[in-house]
Every structure is written in structure tokens, then in C-alpha cells.
Amino acid sequence: MLNNIMNLKRLINEKDINKFYLLLFMMVIAALFETIGIGLIVPIVGIITNPSIIESNFYLNKIFYTLNFSSTNKFVIFGIFALLVVYIFKNAYLFLFNFVQYKVILSQQLKLSKRLFTEYLKKPYVFHLEQNSSTLLRNINEEIPKVFQGIVLSYFQIITEVLVIILILGLLLFSSPLATMSATLILLTSLYFFVKYFKGKITSLGKEQQQISGNILKWINQGLGASKEIKVAGNEDYFVNSYSRMLAIKISNSRYIKLLEILPRLFIEILLVSIVLCTLLITVFQGSDTSKLMTTMALFAMAAFRLMPSINKIVGLITTIRYSQPALKVIYEDLFVNSNLEKEKLTLHQNQHLNNIYPSFFKEEIKLNNVSFRYPDKSDFSINNVSLTIKKGESVAIIGESGSGKTTLMDIILGLYSPQQGEILIDNKQLEVVRNNWIKVIGYIPQNIFLTDNTIRNNIAFGVEENEINEEIVWDTLEKAQLKSFVENLPDKLNTVVGERGVKLSGGQRQRLGIARALYNNPEIIFMDEGTSALDNETEKEVMKAIDCLKGEKTLIIIAHRLSTIENCDISYKLDKGKIVSENKKYA
């Protein structure tokens, strides 16, 4: 438990810790109100069953004569209304307390979700190659809510209920010590064995449910993502059955958890009824008079009425915490074990002055000196001792067979991978040192353009807030991408929605939209990774015409299979097994 609390403290924003201290203070007040509400039952029942208690009780006598009551009936009516007012005020405060509690905890959930999403996006590109996106989706959408709603909120609610129980037991102990101690011993012993019996199964269910949730998302993503291929092959049943098997396990686990949520209430109800009856027997055997017996029983009945939901809630919350505990482990490790954000903050701090020294960036050349790179868990280098120089304004082609390392080399120059050996220099400055400036001068056209189910405008100004999009620049990029006339003839023009992954556009239109996107921020260097390999010859010519218009204005780095794609390039490098095997310069 202590380890959980320490890990949770690191997850919470340091500036917001004081809000949690406020919650703790409000908890104490809430517990006091709960106890006062129950404690007032005793004098009210006492007055009704034995009016003479007004004379014998110092406090009741003081109130009776201070407020000048003429009869005990009026005093009883006053007491009942006073009790009602106390309960109204108590419940109003409890509503306020729960409002503040949910607001504080759920706002932290929002901040942590944003923080984890940022962490994933900032991770090295290699991380995303090794991770299944379904697992990352599960962590953001399901595991973080478990941490805050299943663990943090549960801890706070447990503390509240424990405070209420302690204060109520104190009240009962003052009223009837022997009966209270006997009842408490029976209650604690029974609950201890009940929780101990089920805790192992609950934790294992939480771990299994975590894995199953990731698998369910994986099958949904794969089924919907490859819907065209599945439809053609007629493999719908395979994906449906695989999804159904995972879902059946999840539902079975959920059923077991739901039963475990009900069982404590039934067990505790029997337990508390037994304890109240035992208390009645103890009070009778103590030889108490009828009025005291009635008062004591009223107090114990009211206490049991309030304690039953509290104890039931605590047992349920302990179940929830154990079930949600695997989520805390996953989130904590992703944020604090090998955290990329922490490393990035350090790197940015170390290199910030260097990034600010060069406001005018990339004037001369990109140089690779003896660069070698291999993927994690691979023994062979994908890029082996590569050296090359790309001058500003040149158009450079990287060619080679499939698997020769072309895309890997481009990804290294882009800065997605860090080489294990060698160095990448931008105007004789280390790429890692000037990364902030580097990302501002590059544009990237991948082989498969990722288009969101949004408008043409938003897909070109990708990642730019709607109110910050420069429409004039959008039209300019469309013109350079040879797509302006097509968009102008659309009924909704820039407001045309392209559909998920751009399904409403042809392959050539998607590629040219990708070119327009790459040009939106006016980069100095354009990277194109086999952007025409899936196109027919005629469409390829149209796309390359748009690219060739940028020749001389931009530095172009192009990967291609077809020689026709790179016939206008100034220089070409041929790769084979990660090495440059030939270099062909063709300056105009």
C-alpha cells in the first residue's frame, strides 16, 4: 500500500498536492458531521421514550430552560426539527465535499492522460515500431481511469469511511463499552478472513483483464483497418471469432467481479444483523432498564444502518484497488522508467543555447560520416558505414532493392533514428544539438499518406489549430502540388471532407495532398519516401511534375524504385545491404 501511495504521489502534479491536503481536511469534517447526525439520535429517542431525561441530563436541561420551552412536547418537536436541519446541512456539505473530490481527482486524470499521450508521442520512433498501438490506446483510455477512479478515488473514499467508522465506534464505545468491543472484534475478524480469501483472485483478474482489453482493441483495429482485404478474401469470420474469444473472457471476468461486488454487501448485512442481536443480548444480560435498553438499541440500530454501507463500501473499494493495481504499474513504468520526456527535458536544457545561436538555419550541406545503425534485437547493421554529402538546393535520389536500407537511411537523416556509430552534421553541427531547428526546415512525403477524416484544409495544415490556418498558404501549396484546379471544382472546395484515410480521393490525389501538406510550413528540405511506387505511370508523371517544380527551390531527397522517378535528380546513391555501392552525379 505504501509503495502504491509513493507511486501515486509522483503521478500527481506537484502544484496540485495542496488540493489533496484540502480533501483530507474536508474528509475529517465530513466524518464529524456523519457522527453528529447519528449521535443526535440518542437524546431524541431518549426524550420520546422517557421525557424525565430532560431534567436529569445537564445539556438537555440547559437547552430546555434557556429557550423557555413550556412543555416537553414542544421540546420534542424542536428536537426533531433540529435533527432534520442538522441532516440537511450535513448532506449539503457531503454533496459539496464529493463535488470537490471528483473535480480534483478527475482533473488530475485529465492531466495525466495528456502527460502519457505526450510521453508516447515523444518516444523515439523505434519505440513505436516495437509497441502495438492497441496497448498504448488501452493505457491512455482505460488504465489511467483505473488509476484515478479505481485507486486514487478509492483511497480517499476508504479514508472517509474509516474516519466515519472510527468516530461512530467511539460514540458506541462511550455508550456501551462491552457490547461495542465484542461487536468490533467479531466484525474485524470476519472481514479480515473475507478479504484475505478473495484478494489473490481479484489481483490476477485485474492483470488478465488488462491483457484481454489490449487484445480486444488489437482485433478491432486489425479488422477495421484491413476491411478491404478481409472483404475480398472473405475472412470476416476469422476476425469476428478472434474478437469474440477475447470478449468472452473479458465478460466472464466482469461477471466474476460483479459477483464479488455484491457478495460483500450480503455478507456484511448478515454480519451486522448478527452483531446487533448479540449486542441486544449483552445489554439484556447486563440488566439495563427498559428506557436505557431502548436508547442503546436505537443508537446501535442507527449505527448499524450507517456502518453497513460504509463497511460494504470499504470492502468493495479494496476489491477495486486490487483490481486496478496492474494499471498503476503500467502507467508508472511508462512515465518514470526510461521516460523519454525526462531525457528530452535534460537534452533541451543542455542544448537550448545552441539552438538559439542559429536562427538562420541550413545554408550549406547535410553530411553523414561513417553512419551505422541496427534495429533493437538485431545483430546485423541495417545501415553500415555510410558517408555522403547533400548540398543545399540539390535533388538527391536514394535507390536500391527492397530491404537494402533506403527508408532506414532516410529515417536516420530525418532524425527518427539515432545511429549507433558515426555522426550526422547539418552545416557542421551535430543533428542532435540542433534538432529543434532541424524539424522546422524539413517536410516529409511518405509512401502512404495518412489523411484524417477531415477537410482538405485541415489535412494540409496538419496539426494546426483551425483558427490559425493560413488559407492563402493552403491554396499556394495546392497550386505547387498541381491540385488547385481539382479543389476549386469541388462543391465545398477546401471544406471537402476526404473520408477516413482519404478514401474519397484517388491515389494520385492523396499523394499530391501529401505534397501540399509537406509544403505548408515552407520547408527548405523535402523528403519523399517512394511516394509514387503505388501509382500508375500517368499518375506518377503528374506527381513528379509537382515535385520537379520544386527543384532548385528546395533541397530534395527522394527514395524510388523506378528510374523514371529520379531521372531529373542531380545525384543518386545506390544502396545494397546497408552500404553505398555506387554514386552517380548528373549535374545540369
N, C-alpha and C positions, 0 to 999 in steps of 0.2 A: 504493500500500500504506500509506504513512504517513497519507494522508488517511483511509483506512478505519480505521486504528487510533485516530486522533483522534476520529472519529465514534463508534466503539465505546466509547471511554472515557467519552463523555458519556452513553451509554445505560446504562452500569453504575452502579449505586447507589454513591455516593461512600464510604459506610460499609463497603462490601464490597471496595474496591480492595485492601486488605491481604491478602484471601484469594487474590487473583490473584498477588500477590507470593509468597505461600506456595507456590502451584502452581509458579511459576518455580523456586523453590529445590528443590522436590521433583523437578522435571524434571532438574536437574543431577545429583542423587543417582541418579535412575533411569538416566541415561546412563552414569554411572560404573559402576554395577552391570552394565549390559549389556557394557561394555568389559572389565571384570574377568572376566566369565564367558567371554568369547572369549579374553582374554589367557592364562587358565589352561590353555587347550588346548595351547599351545606346550610348556610344561615336561612335561605329561603325555605327549604324543606323543614328546617327546624322550627321556624316561625309558624308555618302552616300546621305542623303536627303537634307542636307544643308552644302556644303563644307566651307561656310564662318565661320562656327563654329570654325574652326581651329584658326582663328585669334582672336576670342572673348574668347575662352577657354584658361586659363593660362597654364594648363598642356599639352593640345594638341599642343599649340603654342610652348612650350618649347621643346617637343619631335621633332616637325617638323623641327625646326631650329638647334637643337643640332645634329641631324643625317643628316642635309644638304639635305633634300628632294627638288628636283627641281620642282615637281608638286604634286597637290593634289591626282591625280590618283595613283601615286606611293605610296603616304602615305596611301591611302585606301587599296591598295594591301598589304602593310606592316601590316596594322591593322588587315586585315582578317587573314593573316598567323600567326600573333602574337596571335590572338584569338584561332586559331587552335592548336598552340603549348601549350597554357595555358590549353586547354581542354584535350590534350593528356597527359600532365603532371598531371593534376587533376585526370583523370581516372586511370592513372597508380598508383597514390597514393591511390585512393579509393580501387583499387584491392589489394594493399599491406595491407591496413587497414583491409579489410574484411578477408584476409588470416590470419592475426594475430588474429583477433577477433574470427574466427572459431576455430583456433588452441588452443587458451587459453580456450575458453568455453568448447569445446568438450573434451579437455584433463581433465578438471575438471569433466566432465560427466563420463569419464573412471575411474577416481579415486573414485568418489562417488559410482559407480556401484560396484567396488571392495570392498569398505568400507561397503556397505549394505550387500553384499554377505557374507563378513566376519562376520558381525554382526549376520546374520541369522544362520550361521554355529556355532557361539559361544554361541548362545542362549541355555538355558537349554533344555534338552530332552523333558520336559513337554510342552514347547512352541510348538514344532513340532507336538506333539500329538493333540494340540488344534487348530493348524492352518491348513488350506487347502493349499497344495503345489502350487495349481494354483494361489492363491492370492500372494504368495511370488514370483512366477515366473513373474506374471504381474508387481509387484512392481519393480523388477530388470530390466526387459526387456522393459516395457512400461512407467512406471511412472517416472523413472529417466530421460529418454529422454525428457519427457514433462517438467520436472523441468528446465532443462538446455536449451533445444531448444524452449520450449514453454513459459518459464518465463524469465530466465536469458538473453538469446539472444534477446528476445522481448524487455526487459527493455533497453538494450544497443542500440538496433535499434531505439526505441522510442526516447531516449535521442539524438541520432544523428539527427533524422528527426526534432525534436523540435528545436535543435540548428540551423539547416538549415532554418527552417521556421522563427525563430526569426530574424536571420540576413537578410533574404530576405525581411521580413516585415519592418525591419529598413531601408533597401535600398529604398523600396517603399514609406515609410513614409517621407524620405528625399526628394524624387522626387515629391510626390503628397500627402500631409498630409490628406486632407479631404476625398479624394477617398479611401485612404488606411484604415483610421479609420472606414469609413462606411462599407467597404468590410469586415474588420476584425470582426466587431460587428455582421454582418449577418452570417458570417461563423461560429464563435464560438457559437452563439445561436442555429443555426441549428444542429451543431454537438452534442451539449450538449443534446438536446432532442432526437436525433437519438440514441446515445449511451445509454442514460438512459432507453429508451424504450426496448432495447434488452438485457441489461446486466443480468437481472434476469433469463431469459430463457437460456442464454449461460452458467451460473454457474450451473444451475440444469442439463443441458445436460452433462456437464463435470462429475458431480457426478454419473449420471446414466450410462454414458459410462464406467466409472471406474468399476462399479459393473458388468456390462454386459461383459466386457473384461475378468474379473476373471471367470465368469460363462462359457464363451466360452471355455477357456483353461481347465476348470474342465471337461466339457463334452468330449472334445477331449482326455484328459488324461484317463478318465474313459473308453471311447470307445476303444481306442487303447490298454490300459493296460489290459483290460479283453476281448481281442479279441477272445480268445479260448472259454471262457464260453458263450460269445454272439453268436458265430457261432453255438455252439452246441444247444443253446436254441432258435436260430432264432429270436433274439431280436434286430436285426440291425436297424429296423425302429424306435424303441423307442429312441435309442441314436441319430440317424440321425435327427429325428423330434425335440428332445430336443435341439440339437445343432442348428438346423435351426431356431427355435423360437428365441433363443438368438441372432443369427447372423442377423436375420431380424430386430430386434430392433436396433442393432448397425448400420446397413446400413441405417435405417430410420433416426437415429440421425446424421449420417455422411452426409446424403443428406441435412438435415436442416442446418448443419454447413457450408457446401459448398455454399449453397444459401446465408447464412449470409456473407460469404467471398466475394461474387460477388456484393451483394446489396450495400455496402458502395461505391464501385467504381462508380456504376451507379448514386447513389445519389449525390456523390461529383462532378462528371462530370457535371451534370445539375446545381449544386450549383455554381461551379466556372465559368461556361459559363455565368450564370446569373449575377454573380458579375462583370466579365469583361465588360459585356454590360452596367451594371449600372455605372461602372467606366467611360466608354466611354461617357455616358450621362452627368455625373457630370463634366467631363473635357470640354465637348462641351458647357454646360451651364455656365462654368467659363469664356468662351470667349477666350480660348487659341488659338494661331495661329497654322497654319497647321503643321509647322515643329515640334513644341513642342508637338502637338497632336499626330503626328506620332511617335515621340520618346517615349512619355509616353505610348502609346498603345503597342509599341514594347516591352517596359520594362514589362508592365503588362501581356502581352500575354506570354512572356518568363517566367515570374514569375509563372503564372498560369500553364504553361506547366511543370515547375519543382515542383510546390507545389501540383499539383493534385496527383502524385504518393506518395508524402510524406504524405499528409493527409489521403489518402486511406490506406497507409501502417500503419499509426498510429492507425486508427480505427480497421484495421484488427488485429494488434498486441494486442490491448486492448482486442479484442474478444478472441485471442489465450491465453492471460494471464488468463482471467476469466475461460476459458475452462480448462486450465491446473492447476488451483489453487488447486483443490482437491488433485492432485498428490503431491504437496508440503506439504500439511497437513499430508498425509500418510507417506511420507519419513521422515519428521521431527520427527514425533512421534516415528517411528521405530528406529531412530538413537539417539534421545535425551530424550524420555520419557521411563523411566525404561530400559535404554540402558545396555545391558549385557557387552559390551566392556568396558564401563567406570568402572563398578563394577569389571570386571576382572583385569583391569589395577591396581586398588586400591589393590585388593587381592594379585596380583602378586608382587606388590611393598612391601606389608606388609610381605609376606611370602618368598620372594626371598632368603633371607639369610638362612632361614630354609631349603629350597630346596637344597641349595648348601652345607649344612652341611653333607648330607648323600649321598655321591657319590656311595657308595656300598649299594644297596637297597634291602629290603625284605630278611631277614636272619632267621626270627623266625616264625611269625604267623600273621594271619588275625583274628581280634576279633570284634564281634558285641556285644555291650552291650545295652540291652533293647531298641532295634531299633523299632520305629513305623513310619509308613508312610501312608498318604492317598492322593489321587489324588485331584487336584483342583475341587471345587464344589461338592465334595463327603463328606458325613457325616461319613461314616464308614471307619475304617482303613483297608487298603489292607494288610499291614504287621503290626502285633500287638505284641509289646513287645518281639521281637525275640532276643535271645542271643545264640551265637555259636562261636566256635573257629576252625580255619582251620590251621593246622601246615604246614610248608614248606615241600613240597615233597609228601603230602598226595593227594589221589584221593577221592573226596567228591561228593556224589550224593545228589541231592535235588529232592524229589519225592512228589507226591500228585495228587489229581484230578484236572481237568481243573478248573481254577478260584480260586485255593487255594492260589495263590500268589507266585508261584515258579519263574516265569520270573521277576516279580516285585522285589523279593528279590535279584535275580542275578543282575538286573539293579542297585540296590542300592549299591551292593558290587563293581560293575564296576565303580560307581561314576556318573552314569547318573542321579540319583535322590538324593536329599539331604533329609534325614529323618527329620520329624518334632520333633521327640523325640529320645533320645539315641545317641550313638556315634559309629563310625567305626574307628578302630585302626589298623594301619599297623606297626608292631613292636613297639607298644605303642605310636605311633604318629598319630595324627588326619589325616584322609584321605584328608580333605580339605587343610591341611597345606602342605602335600607332594604330591599333585595332579600331579605336573609336573613330578616327578619321577615315580609315580604310572602308568601313561599311557605308560611309556617306558617299563614296565615289564609285561604287560598283552596282551594276544591275545584272540580274540573273534570269535567263530564259531556260527553264528545264525542259526535258523531253516531254513530260506530261504536265501540262499547265493545270494547276489547282485553281478552279473557279468556284466561288461560293454561290449559293442560291440567292443572288442579289442582283442589283442593277449593273449595267455596263460601267456606269460612273464609279460605283463602289468597288468594282473588280479591278479597275485601272488604278484608282487611288487606294490601293490595298493597304488596310491598316490605318487609314487617315480618317479622323472624325468627320462626319457628314458636313458640319458647318465650317470645316477648314479646307474642304476640297476646292481647288482652283479649277474651275470649269474651262477656262481658256487653255490651261496646260493640258487638260484632258483631251480637248479637240486637237491640239497641236500634236500630241503623241499618237492619236488615231490617224492623223494625216501622214506622219512619218512611218506608221505601221501599215500604210496602204489600206486602211479600214474606214476612213472618214466617210466616203460616199455610201458605203453599206449602212453605217449607223444613221446617217442623215435620212435615208429612205425608210427607216423603221418608223412605225406609227408613234412609238413612245421615245424614240431616239435614245438619249443617254439613260432614260428611266426604264429601258427594256430589261426585264429580268431574264437572265441567261439559263436559269434552272440549275439543279444540283449538278456540280462538276461540269457545268456548261453544256448540258445535253441538248439544249435548243440551238446550239451553234455547230457548224461543220468543223472538221479537224483543222482546216486552214484558218478559219476564223478564230478558233480558240488559240492557235499559235500566234496569230497576229495580235490578238488581245493580250497575250503574254508579252509580246514585244512592246506594246503600248504601256503595259504595266512597268516593265523594266526601264522605260524611258521617262516615267512620270517625275522622278526625282532628279532628272537630268544628270545621270551618272557619267563619269569620264571613261569607265571601262565596262564593256558589255561581255558577259559570259553566256555562251549558248551551248547547251549540252544536248547534242543530237536532236535538235528541235524540229527537224524535218524528216526524221527516219520513218515515221509512220504515215507520211503523206505521199500522195501520188506525184508523178513528175511535174505535172502542170501546177499543182498547188505549191509544190516545193519551189518552183521558179518564182511564184508570186511572193512567197515568204522571204526568199533570199534576195529578191529585188528590194524589199523593205530593209533588209539587213545591209545590203550593199550601199544603200543610200547613206548609211552612217559611216562608211569607210572614209578615213581621214579625219572625220569629225570626232569619232570615238575610237578608243583602243578596243579591238575586237579579239576575243579568244573563243574559238569555235571548235567543238568536237563533232566529227561527222564520219559516217561510213562511206557515203558516196563522194567520189572525186568531184562531181559536178557541183556539190555544195560548197566546196572550198577552192574552186578554180580561180577565184579573184583574190585569195589571201596572199599577203606579202611573203609569208614564210610558213612552212609546215614542218612539224616534228612527228616522226613515226615511232610509236611505242610497240615493244614486244616484250612480254613477261616483265613489265615494270621498268624497262630500260629504253632509253632513246637509241634507236638503231640507225636512224638516218635523219638528216636535216636538209630541207630544200628551200632555198631562198629564191624568190621570184619578184624582185623589185621592179616596179614600172619605170 
